Amino acid sequence: MNERVKVFTYSSGTGSTVIETSLEEHINEWLEHTDGEVVRVTQSESERRGTAHLTVCIWYRAAG
């Protein structure tokens, strides 16, 4: 099996939304330039020292 994972992390102030970030643009750009098939996507959120953290993991099966 040729599965890999790509991790994207975003830190913001408490109360910010993902819509206000460029995280979606970064993920879409990466997907556009990556060969393979997306297998699974997960997301987690946490707060540390008054800062919100969002992590998106994309598991994919590499082409070839």
N, CA, C and O atoms as a Tripos MOL2 file, in Angstrom:
@<TRIPOS>MOLECULE
protein
  256   255    64     0     0
PROTEIN
NO_CHARGES

@<TRIPOS>ATOM
      1 N           0.8450   -1.1700    0.0000 N.3       1 MET1
      2 CA          0.0000    0.0000    0.0000 C.3       1 MET1
      3 C           0.8950    1.2380    0.0000 C.2       1 MET1
      4 O           1.9180    1.2830    0.6830 O.2       1 MET1
      5 N           0.4960    2.2240   -0.7650 N.am      2 ASN2
      6 CA          1.3070    3.4170   -0.9280 C.3       2 ASN2
      7 C           0.5700    4.6450   -0.3740 C.2       2 ASN2
      8 O           0.4630    5.6630   -1.0570 O.2       2 ASN2
      9 N           0.0590    4.5490    0.8710 N.am      3 GLU3
     10 CA         -0.6750    5.6680    1.4660 C.3       3 GLU3
     11 C           0.2660    6.6250    2.1610 C.2       3 GLU3
     12 O           1.2740    6.2340    2.7500 O.2       3 GLU3
     13 N          -0.0970    7.8910    2.0710 N.am      4 ARG4
     14 CA          0.6820    8.9520    2.7120 C.3       4 ARG4
     15 C          -0.2810    9.8940    3.4060 C.2       4 ARG4
     16 O          -1.4920    9.8030    3.2040 O.2       4 ARG4
     17 N           0.2440   10.8020    4.2240 N.am      5 VAL5
     18 CA         -0.6040   11.7950    4.8880 C.3       5 VAL5
     19 C           0.0270   13.1710    4.7310 C.2       5 VAL5
     20 O           1.2480   13.3170    4.7700 O.2       5 VAL5
     21 N          -0.8160   14.1670    4.5530 N.am      6 LYS6
     22 CA         -0.3900   15.5640    4.5000 C.3       6 LYS6
     23 C          -1.1240   16.2730    5.6320 C.2       6 LYS6
     24 O          -2.3420   16.1450    5.7610 O.2       6 LYS6
     25 N          -0.3820   17.0240    6.4570 N.am      7 VAL7
     26 CA         -0.9520   17.6910    7.6190 C.3       7 VAL7
     27 C          -0.8970   19.2010    7.4120 C.2       7 VAL7
     28 O           0.1520   19.7560    7.0860 O.2       7 VAL7
     29 N          -2.0330   19.8510    7.6050 N.am      8 PHE8
     30 CA         -2.1270   21.3030    7.5450 C.3       8 PHE8
     31 C          -2.5340   21.7870    8.9250 C.2       8 PHE8
     32 O          -3.4680   21.2480    9.5180 O.2       8 PHE8
     33 N          -1.8450   22.8020    9.4470 N.am      9 THR9
     34 CA         -2.1680   23.3490   10.7600 C.3       9 THR9
     35 C          -2.3410   24.8600   10.6480 C.2       9 THR9
     36 O          -1.5790   25.5410    9.9620 O.2       9 THR9
     37 N          -3.3500   25.3620   11.3310 N.am     10 TYR10
     38 CA         -3.6210   26.7960   11.3410 C.3      10 TYR10
     39 C          -3.7860   27.2470   12.7820 C.2      10 TYR10
     40 O          -4.4950   26.6050   13.5570 O.2      10 TYR10
     41 N          -3.1450   28.3340   13.1450 N.am     11 SER11
     42 CA         -3.2860   28.9270   14.4740 C.3      11 SER11
     43 C          -3.9370   30.2950   14.3330 C.2      11 SER11
     44 O          -3.5710   31.0800   13.4590 O.2      11 SER11
     45 N          -4.8960   30.5700   15.1930 N.am     12 SER12
     46 CA         -5.5710   31.8670   15.1450 C.3      12 SER12
     47 C          -5.8950   32.3170   16.5510 C.2      12 SER12
     48 O          -5.7220   31.5660   17.5110 O.2      12 SER12
     49 N          -6.3550   33.5180   16.6680 N.am     13 GLY13
     50 CA         -6.8390   33.9970   17.9500 C.3      13 GLY13
     51 C          -8.1650   33.3430   18.2620 C.2      13 GLY13
     52 O          -8.8730   32.9310   17.3430 O.2      13 GLY13
     53 N          -8.5170   33.2380   19.5020 N.am     14 THR14
     54 CA         -9.7830   32.6450   19.8960 C.3      14 THR14
     55 C         -10.9260   33.4090   19.2520 C.2      14 THR14
     56 O         -10.9500   34.6400   19.2650 O.2      14 THR14
     57 N         -11.8660   32.6740   18.6920 N.am     15 GLY15
     58 CA        -13.0280   33.2890   18.0720 C.3      15 GLY15
     59 C         -12.8930   33.4910   16.5790 C.2      15 GLY15
     60 O         -13.8760   33.8430   15.9280 O.2      15 GLY15
     61 N         -11.7030   33.2800   15.9990 N.am     16 SER16
     62 CA        -11.5410   33.3950   14.5510 C.3      16 SER16
     63 C         -12.1790   32.1810   13.8830 C.2      16 SER16
     64 O         -12.3320   31.1280   14.5010 O.2      16 SER16
     65 N         -12.5440   32.3400   12.6310 N.am     17 THR17
     66 CA        -13.1210   31.2170   11.9040 C.3      17 THR17
     67 C         -12.1830   30.8000   10.7860 C.2      17 THR17
     68 O         -11.3510   31.5860   10.3320 O.2      17 THR17
     69 N         -12.3230   29.5580   10.3470 N.am     18 VAL18
     70 CA        -11.4850   29.0610    9.2690 C.3      18 VAL18
     71 C         -11.7930   29.8090    7.9770 C.2      18 VAL18
     72 O         -10.9140   29.9770    7.1320 O.2      18 VAL18
     73 N         -13.0220   30.2520    7.8210 N.am     19 ILE19
     74 CA        -13.4140   30.9750    6.6100 C.3      19 ILE19
     75 C         -12.5710   32.2340    6.4320 C.2      19 ILE19
     76 O         -12.3370   32.6630    5.3020 O.2      19 ILE19
     77 N         -12.1180   32.8250    7.5180 N.am     20 GLU20
     78 CA        -11.3260   34.0510    7.4590 C.3      20 GLU20
     79 C          -9.8480   33.7860    7.1640 C.2      20 GLU20
     80 O          -9.0530   34.7250    7.1380 O.2      20 GLU20
     81 N          -9.4740   32.5490    6.9460 N.am     21 THR21
     82 CA         -8.0590   32.2050    6.7550 C.3      21 THR21
     83 C          -7.7730   31.8390    5.3030 C.2      21 THR21
     84 O          -8.6770   31.7640    4.4700 O.2      21 THR21
     85 N          -6.5270   31.6190    5.0320 N.am     22 SER22
     86 CA         -6.1230   31.1340    3.7150 C.3      22 SER22
     87 C          -5.8950   29.6160    3.7430 C.2      22 SER22
     88 O          -5.3710   29.0570    2.7790 O.2      22 SER22
     89 N          -6.2790   28.9470    4.8270 N.am     23 LEU23
     90 CA         -6.0700   27.5030    4.9480 C.3      23 LEU23
     91 C          -6.7510   26.7470    3.8060 C.2      23 LEU23
     92 O          -6.1610   25.8320    3.2320 O.2      23 LEU23
     93 N          -7.9740   27.1190    3.4780 N.am     24 GLU24
     94 CA         -8.6870   26.4460    2.3910 C.3      24 GLU24
     95 C          -7.9270   26.6050    1.0790 C.2      24 GLU24
     96 O          -7.8250   25.6510    0.3070 O.2      24 GLU24
     97 N          -7.3950   27.7880    0.8170 N.am     25 GLU25
     98 CA         -6.6080   28.0140   -0.3970 C.3      25 GLU25
     99 C          -5.3660   27.1370   -0.4270 C.2      25 GLU25
    100 O          -5.0250   26.5840   -1.4730 O.2      25 GLU25
    101 N          -4.6800   27.0010    0.7150 N.am     26 HIS26
    102 CA         -3.4760   26.1630    0.7840 C.3      26 HIS26
    103 C          -3.8160   24.7020    0.4950 C.2      26 HIS26
    104 O          -3.0920   24.0250   -0.2350 O.2      26 HIS26
    105 N          -4.9200   24.2180    1.0700 N.am     27 ILE27
    106 CA         -5.3110   22.8260    0.8480 C.3      27 ILE27
    107 C          -5.6900   22.6120   -0.6080 C.2      27 ILE27
    108 O          -5.2710   21.6300   -1.2190 O.2      27 ILE27
    109 N          -6.4850   23.5260   -1.1730 N.am     28 ASN28
    110 CA         -6.8920   23.3710   -2.5800 C.3      28 ASN28
    111 C          -5.6930   23.4220   -3.5260 C.2      28 ASN28
    112 O          -5.6400   22.6790   -4.5060 O.2      28 ASN28
    113 N          -4.7410   24.2920   -3.2320 N.am     29 GLU29
    114 CA         -3.5400   24.3790   -4.0690 C.3      29 GLU29
    115 C          -2.7440   23.0830   -4.0010 C.2      29 GLU29
    116 O          -2.2820   22.5770   -5.0230 O.2      29 GLU29
    117 N          -2.5860   22.5500   -2.7950 N.am     30 TRP30
    118 CA         -1.8630   21.2940   -2.6420 C.3      30 TRP30
    119 C          -2.5720   20.1710   -3.3970 C.2      30 TRP30
    120 O          -1.9230   19.3960   -4.1000 O.2      30 TRP30
    121 N          -3.9150   20.0720   -3.2570 N.am     31 LEU31
    122 CA         -4.6720   19.0320   -3.9480 C.3      31 LEU31
    123 C          -4.5410   19.1450   -5.4610 C.2      31 LEU31
    124 O          -4.4620   18.1380   -6.1640 O.2      31 LEU31
    125 N          -4.5180   20.3710   -5.9510 N.am     32 GLU32
    126 CA         -4.4140   20.6000   -7.3880 C.3      32 GLU32
    127 C          -3.1130   20.0510   -7.9660 C.2      32 GLU32
    128 O          -3.0730   19.6210   -9.1190 O.2      32 GLU32
    129 N          -2.0480   20.0670   -7.1610 N.am     33 HIS33
    130 CA         -0.7280   19.6680   -7.6410 C.3      33 HIS33
    131 C          -0.2780   18.3010   -7.1300 C.2      33 HIS33
    132 O           0.8960   17.9500   -7.2480 O.2      33 HIS33
    133 N          -1.2030   17.5320   -6.5640 N.am     34 THR34
    134 CA         -0.8610   16.2260   -6.0090 C.3      34 THR34
    135 C          -1.5690   15.1280   -6.7840 C.2      34 THR34
    136 O          -2.7940   15.1290   -6.9030 O.2      34 THR34
    137 N          -0.7930   14.1960   -7.3080 N.am     35 ASP35
    138 CA         -1.3870   13.0420   -7.9880 C.3      35 ASP35
    139 C          -1.7940   12.0220   -6.9420 C.2      35 ASP35
    140 O          -1.1000   11.8390   -5.9410 O.2      35 ASP35
    141 N          -2.8900   11.3750   -7.1670 N.am     36 GLY36
    142 CA         -3.3160   10.3190   -6.2640 C.3      36 GLY36
    143 C          -4.7770   10.4410   -5.9240 C.2      36 GLY36
    144 O          -5.4950   11.2690   -6.4840 O.2      36 GLY36
    145 N          -5.2130    9.6010   -4.9940 N.am     37 GLU37
    146 CA         -6.6090    9.5160   -4.5940 C.3      37 GLU37
    147 C          -6.7310    9.8000   -3.1030 C.2      37 GLU37
    148 O          -6.0270    9.1940   -2.2940 O.2      37 GLU37
    149 N          -7.6200   10.7190   -2.7340 N.am     38 VAL38
    150 CA         -7.8550   11.0150   -1.3240 C.3      38 VAL38
    151 C          -8.5870    9.8300   -0.7080 C.2      38 VAL38
    152 O          -9.5940    9.3630   -1.2390 O.2      38 VAL38
    153 N          -8.0630    9.3500    0.4240 N.am     39 VAL39
    154 CA         -8.6210    8.1870    1.1000 C.3      39 VAL39
    155 C          -9.4580    8.5990    2.2970 C.2      39 VAL39
    156 O         -10.5280    8.0370    2.5330 O.2      39 VAL39
    157 N          -8.9710    9.5900    3.0660 N.am     40 ARG40
    158 CA         -9.6480    9.9970    4.2920 C.3      40 ARG40
    159 C          -9.2050   11.3920    4.6640 C.2      40 ARG40
    160 O          -8.0740   11.7880    4.3830 O.2      40 ARG40
    161 N         -10.1060   12.1490    5.3030 N.am     41 VAL41
    162 CA         -9.7880   13.4900    5.7880 C.3      41 VAL41
    163 C         -10.2670   13.5850    7.2310 C.2      41 VAL41
    164 O         -11.3960   13.2090    7.5440 O.2      41 VAL41
    165 N          -9.3950   14.0950    8.1130 N.am     42 THR42
    166 CA         -9.7840   14.3190    9.5070 C.3      42 THR42
    167 C          -9.4630   15.7570    9.8990 C.2      42 THR42
    168 O          -8.6260   16.4170    9.2830 O.2      42 THR42
    169 N         -10.1360   16.2170   10.9200 N.am     43 GLN43
    170 CA         -9.9250   17.5800   11.4220 C.3      43 GLN43
    171 C          -9.9680   17.5360   12.9420 C.2      43 GLN43
    172 O         -10.7720   16.8100   13.5270 O.2      43 GLN43
    173 N          -9.1040   18.3130   13.5780 N.am     44 SER44
    174 CA         -9.1640   18.4440   15.0310 C.3      44 SER44
    175 C          -8.9630   19.9100   15.4020 C.2      44 SER44
    176 O          -8.2930   20.6630   14.6940 O.2      44 SER44
    177 N          -9.5480   20.2870   16.5060 N.am     45 GLU45
    178 CA         -9.4380   21.6590   16.9900 C.3      45 GLU45
    179 C          -9.0230   21.6300   18.4500 C.2      45 GLU45
    180 O          -9.4080   20.7310   19.1980 O.2      45 GLU45
    181 N          -8.2370   22.6180   18.8510 N.am     46 SER46
    182 CA         -7.8410   22.7260   20.2520 C.3      46 SER46
    183 C          -7.5380   24.1830   20.5730 C.2      46 SER46
    184 O          -7.3810   25.0190   19.6840 O.2      46 SER46
    185 N          -7.4630   24.4560   21.8500 N.am     47 GLU47
    186 CA         -7.1100   25.8020   22.2930 C.3      47 GLU47
    187 C          -5.9340   25.6890   23.2490 C.2      47 GLU47
    188 O          -5.9600   24.8980   24.1920 O.2      47 GLU47
    189 N          -4.8980   26.4920   22.9950 N.am     48 ARG48
    190 CA         -3.7150   26.5150   23.8530 C.3      48 ARG48
    191 C          -3.3320   27.9570   24.1190 C.2      48 ARG48
    192 O          -3.1130   28.7360   23.1910 O.2      48 ARG48
    193 N          -3.2550   28.2980   25.3730 N.am     49 ARG49
    194 CA         -2.8300   29.6440   25.7720 C.3      49 ARG49
    195 C          -3.6120   30.7390   25.0400 C.2      49 ARG49
    196 O          -3.0300   31.7250   24.5880 O.2      49 ARG49
    197 N          -4.9340   30.5610   24.9240 N.am     50 GLY50
    198 CA         -5.7670   31.5800   24.3130 C.3      50 GLY50
    199 C          -5.6950   31.6390   22.8030 C.2      50 GLY50
    200 O          -6.2250   32.5710   22.1990 O.2      50 GLY50
    201 N          -5.0450   30.6570   22.1720 N.am     51 THR51
    202 CA         -4.9430   30.6170   20.7170 C.3      51 THR51
    203 C          -5.6060   29.3400   20.2140 C.2      51 THR51
    204 O          -5.3580   28.2540   20.7380 O.2      51 THR51
    205 N          -6.4470   29.4780   19.2020 N.am     52 ALA52
    206 CA         -7.1250   28.3220   18.6220 C.3      52 ALA52
    207 C          -6.2100   27.6630   17.5840 C.2      52 ALA52
    208 O          -5.5170   28.3470   16.8310 O.2      52 ALA52
    209 N          -6.2160   26.3430   17.5570 N.am     53 HIS53
    210 CA         -5.4190   25.5710   16.6050 C.3      53 HIS53
    211 C          -6.3410   24.6190   15.8590 C.2      53 HIS53
    212 O          -7.1610   23.9320   16.4680 O.2      53 HIS53
    213 N          -6.2060   24.5830   14.5540 N.am     54 LEU54
    214 CA         -6.9720   23.6830   13.7010 C.3      54 LEU54
    215 C          -5.9830   22.8440   12.9100 C.2      54 LEU54
    216 O          -5.0560   23.3770   12.3010 O.2      54 LEU54
    217 N          -6.1780   21.5360   12.9180 N.am     55 THR55
    218 CA         -5.3250   20.6340   12.1570 C.3      55 THR55
    219 C          -6.1870   19.8130   11.2220 C.2      55 THR55
    220 O          -7.1710   19.2080   11.6470 O.2      55 THR55
    221 N          -5.8220   19.7900    9.9470 N.am     56 VAL56
    222 CA         -6.5060   18.9880    8.9330 C.3      56 VAL56
    223 C          -5.4930   17.9840    8.3990 C.2      56 VAL56
    224 O          -4.4060   18.3640    7.9640 O.2      56 VAL56
    225 N          -5.8500   16.7010    8.4310 N.am     57 CYS57
    226 CA         -4.9910   15.6480    7.8900 C.3      57 CYS57
    227 C          -5.6910   15.0370    6.6840 C.2      57 CYS57
    228 O          -6.8680   14.6820    6.7510 O.2      57 CYS57
    229 N          -4.9610   14.9190    5.5860 N.am     58 ILE58
    230 CA         -5.4930   14.3210    4.3660 C.3      58 ILE58
    231 C          -4.6570   13.0880    4.0530 C.2      58 ILE58
    232 O          -3.4780   13.1960    3.7170 O.2      58 ILE58
    233 N          -5.2750   11.9130    4.1650 N.am     59 TRP59
    234 CA         -4.6270   10.6660    3.7910 C.3      59 TRP59
    235 C          -4.9260   10.4360    2.3270 C.2      59 TRP59
    236 O          -6.0650   10.5870    1.8850 O.2      59 TRP59
    237 N          -3.8970   10.0680    1.5710 N.am     60 TYR60
    238 CA         -4.0990    9.8280    0.1410 C.3      60 TYR60
    239 C          -3.2470    8.6680   -0.3220 C.2      60 TYR60
    240 O          -2.2150    8.3530    0.2700 O.2      60 TYR60
    241 N          -3.6930    8.0460   -1.3800 N.am     61 ARG61
    242 CA         -2.9670    6.9470   -1.9990 C.3      61 ARG61
    243 C          -2.2260    7.5310   -3.1860 C.2      61 ARG61
    244 O          -2.8480    7.9940   -4.1420 O.2      61 ARG61
    245 N          -0.9060    7.5140   -3.1340 N.am     62 ALA62
    246 CA         -0.0880    8.1090   -4.1710 C.3      62 ALA62
    247 C          -0.2690    7.3700   -5.4950 C.2      62 ALA62
    248 O          -0.3940    6.1460   -5.5300 O.2      62 ALA62
    249 N          -0.2810    8.1390   -6.5780 N.am     63 ALA63
    250 CA         -0.4120    7.5390   -7.9090 C.3      63 ALA63
    251 C           0.8730    6.8000   -8.2750 C.2      63 ALA63
    252 O           1.9700    7.1860   -7.8710 O.2      63 ALA63
    253 N           0.7120    5.7570   -9.0320 N.am     64 GLY64
    254 CA          1.8850    5.0360   -9.5290 C.3      64 GLY64
    255 C           2.2320    3.9290   -8.6790 C.2      64 GLY64
    256 O           3.1970    3.2170   -8.9550 O.2      64 GLY64
@<TRIPOS>BOND
     1     1     2 1
     2     2     3 1
     3     3     4 2
     4     3     5 am
     5     5     6 1
     6     6     7 1
     7     7     8 2
     8     7     9 am
     9     9    10 1
    10    10    11 1
    11    11    12 2
    12    11    13 am
    13    13    14 1
    14    14    15 1
    15    15    16 2
    16    15    17 am
    17    17    18 1
    18    18    19 1
    19    19    20 2
    20    19    21 am
    21    21    22 1
    22    22    23 1
    23    23    24 2
    24    23    25 am
    25    25    26 1
    26    26    27 1
    27    27    28 2
    28    27    29 am
    29    29    30 1
    30    30    31 1
    31    31    32 2
    32    31    33 am
    33    33    34 1
    34    34    35 1
    35    35    36 2
    36    35    37 am
    37    37    38 1
    38    38    39 1
    39    39    40 2
    40    39    41 am
    41    41    42 1
    42    42    43 1
    43    43    44 2
    44    43    45 am
    45    45    46 1
    46    46    47 1
    47    47    48 2
    48    47    49 am
    49    49    50 1
    50    50    51 1
    51    51    52 2
    52    51    53 am
    53    53    54 1
    54    54    55 1
    55    55    56 2
    56    55    57 am
    57    57    58 1
    58    58    59 1
    59    59    60 2
    60    59    61 am
    61    61    62 1
    62    62    63 1
    63    63    64 2
    64    63    65 am
    65    65    66 1
    66    66    67 1
    67    67    68 2
    68    67    69 am
    69    69    70 1
    70    70    71 1
    71    71    72 2
    72    71    73 am
    73    73    74 1
    74    74    75 1
    75    75    76 2
    76    75    77 am
    77    77    78 1
    78    78    79 1
    79    79    80 2
    80    79    81 am
    81    81    82 1
    82    82    83 1
    83    83    84 2
    84    83    85 am
    85    85    86 1
    86    86    87 1
    87    87    88 2
    88    87    89 am
    89    89    90 1
    90    90    91 1
    91    91    92 2
    92    91    93 am
    93    93    94 1
    94    94    95 1
    95    95    96 2
    96    95    97 am
    97    97    98 1
    98    98    99 1
    99    99   100 2
   100    99   101 am
   101   101   102 1
   102   102   103 1
   103   103   104 2
   104   103   105 am
   105   105   106 1
   106   106   107 1
   107   107   108 2
   108   107   109 am
   109   109   110 1
   110   110   111 1
   111   111   112 2
   112   111   113 am
   113   113   114 1
   114   114   115 1
   115   115   116 2
   116   115   117 am
   117   117   118 1
   118   118   119 1
   119   119   120 2
   120   119   121 am
   121   121   122 1
   122   122   123 1
   123   123   124 2
   124   123   125 am
   125   125   126 1
   126   126   127 1
   127   127   128 2
   128   127   129 am
   129   129   130 1
   130   130   131 1
   131   131   132 2
   132   131   133 am
   133   133   134 1
   134   134   135 1
   135   135   136 2
   136   135   137 am
   137   137   138 1
   138   138   139 1
   139   139   140 2
   140   139   141 am
   141   141   142 1
   142   142   143 1
   143   143   144 2
   144   143   145 am
   145   145   146 1
   146   146   147 1
   147   147   148 2
   148   147   149 am
   149   149   150 1
   150   150   151 1
   151   151   152 2
   152   151   153 am
   153   153   154 1
   154   154   155 1
   155   155   156 2
   156   155   157 am
   157   157   158 1
   158   158   159 1
   159   159   160 2
   160   159   161 am
   161   161   162 1
   162   162   163 1
   163   163   164 2
   164   163   165 am
   165   165   166 1
   166   166   167 1
   167   167   168 2
   168   167   169 am
   169   169   170 1
   170   170   171 1
   171   171   172 2
   172   171   173 am
   173   173   174 1
   174   174   175 1
   175   175   176 2
   176   175   177 am
   177   177   178 1
   178   178   179 1
   179   179   180 2
   180   179   181 am
   181   181   182 1
   182   182   183 1
   183   183   184 2
   184   183   185 am
   185   185   186 1
   186   186   187 1
   187   187   188 2
   188   187   189 am
   189   189   190 1
   190   190   191 1
   191   191   192 2
   192   191   193 am
   193   193   194 1
   194   194   195 1
   195   195   196 2
   196   195   197 am
   197   197   198 1
   198   198   199 1
   199   199   200 2
   200   199   201 am
   201   201   202 1
   202   202   203 1
   203   203   204 2
   204   203   205 am
   205   205   206 1
   206   206   207 1
   207   207   208 2
   208   207   209 am
   209   209   210 1
   210   210   211 1
   211   211   212 2
   212   211   213 am
   213   213   214 1
   214   214   215 1
   215   215   216 2
   216   215   217 am
   217   217   218 1
   218   218   219 1
   219   219   220 2
   220   219   221 am
   221   221   222 1
   222   222   223 1
   223   223   224 2
   224   223   225 am
   225   225   226 1
   226   226   227 1
   227   227   228 2
   228   227   229 am
   229   229   230 1
   230   230   231 1
   231   231   232 2
   232   231   233 am
   233   233   234 1
   234   234   235 1
   235   235   236 2
   236   235   237 am
   237   237   238 1
   238   238   239 1
   239   239   240 2
   240   239   241 am
   241   241   242 1
   242   242   243 1
   243   243   244 2
   244   243   245 am
   245   245   246 1
   246   246   247 1
   247   247   248 2
   248   247   249 am
   249   249   250 1
   250   250   251 1
   251   251   252 2
   252   251   253 am
   253   253   254 1
   254   254   255 1
   255   255   256 2
@<TRIPOS>SUBSTRUCTURE
     1 MET1         2 RESIDUE 1 A MET
     2 ASN2         6 RESIDUE 1 A ASN
     3 GLU3        10 RESIDUE 1 A GLU
     4 ARG4        14 RESIDUE 1 A ARG
     5 VAL5        18 RESIDUE 1 A VAL
     6 LYS6        22 RESIDUE 1 A LYS
     7 VAL7        26 RESIDUE 1 A VAL
     8 PHE8        30 RESIDUE 1 A PHE
     9 THR9        34 RESIDUE 1 A THR
    10 TYR10       38 RESIDUE 1 A TYR
    11 SER11       42 RESIDUE 1 A SER
    12 SER12       46 RESIDUE 1 A SER
    13 GLY13       50 RESIDUE 1 A GLY
    14 THR14       54 RESIDUE 1 A THR
    15 GLY15       58 RESIDUE 1 A GLY
    16 SER16       62 RESIDUE 1 A SER
    17 THR17       66 RESIDUE 1 A THR
    18 VAL18       70 RESIDUE 1 A VAL
    19 ILE19       74 RESIDUE 1 A ILE
    20 GLU20       78 RESIDUE 1 A GLU
    21 THR21       82 RESIDUE 1 A THR
    22 SER22       86 RESIDUE 1 A SER
    23 LEU23       90 RESIDUE 1 A LEU
    24 GLU24       94 RESIDUE 1 A GLU
    25 GLU25       98 RESIDUE 1 A GLU
    26 HIS26      102 RESIDUE 1 A HIS
    27 ILE27      106 RESIDUE 1 A ILE
    28 ASN28      110 RESIDUE 1 A ASN
    29 GLU29      114 RESIDUE 1 A GLU
    30 TRP30      118 RESIDUE 1 A TRP
    31 LEU31      122 RESIDUE 1 A LEU
    32 GLU32      126 RESIDUE 1 A GLU
    33 HIS33      130 RESIDUE 1 A HIS
    34 THR34      134 RESIDUE 1 A THR
    35 ASP35      138 RESIDUE 1 A ASP
    36 GLY36      142 RESIDUE 1 A GLY
    37 GLU37      146 RESIDUE 1 A GLU
    38 VAL38      150 RESIDUE 1 A VAL
    39 VAL39      154 RESIDUE 1 A VAL
    40 ARG40      158 RESIDUE 1 A ARG
    41 VAL41      162 RESIDUE 1 A VAL
    42 THR42      166 RESIDUE 1 A THR
    43 GLN43      170 RESIDUE 1 A GLN
    44 SER44      174 RESIDUE 1 A SER
    45 GLU45      178 RESIDUE 1 A GLU
    46 SER46      182 RESIDUE 1 A SER
    47 GLU47      186 RESIDUE 1 A GLU
    48 ARG48      190 RESIDUE 1 A ARG
    49 ARG49      194 RESIDUE 1 A ARG
    50 GLY50      198 RESIDUE 1 A GLY
    51 THR51      202 RESIDUE 1 A THR
    52 ALA52      206 RESIDUE 1 A ALA
    53 HIS53      210 RESIDUE 1 A HIS
    54 LEU54      214 RESIDUE 1 A LEU
    55 THR55      218 RESIDUE 1 A THR
    56 VAL56      222 RESIDUE 1 A VAL
    57 CYS57      226 RESIDUE 1 A CYS
    58 ILE58      230 RESIDUE 1 A ILE
    59 TRP59      234 RESIDUE 1 A TRP
    60 TYR60      238 RESIDUE 1 A TYR
    61 ARG61      242 RESIDUE 1 A ARG
    62 ALA62      246 RESIDUE 1 A ALA
    63 ALA63      250 RESIDUE 1 A ALA
    64 GLY64      254 RESIDUE 1 A GLY
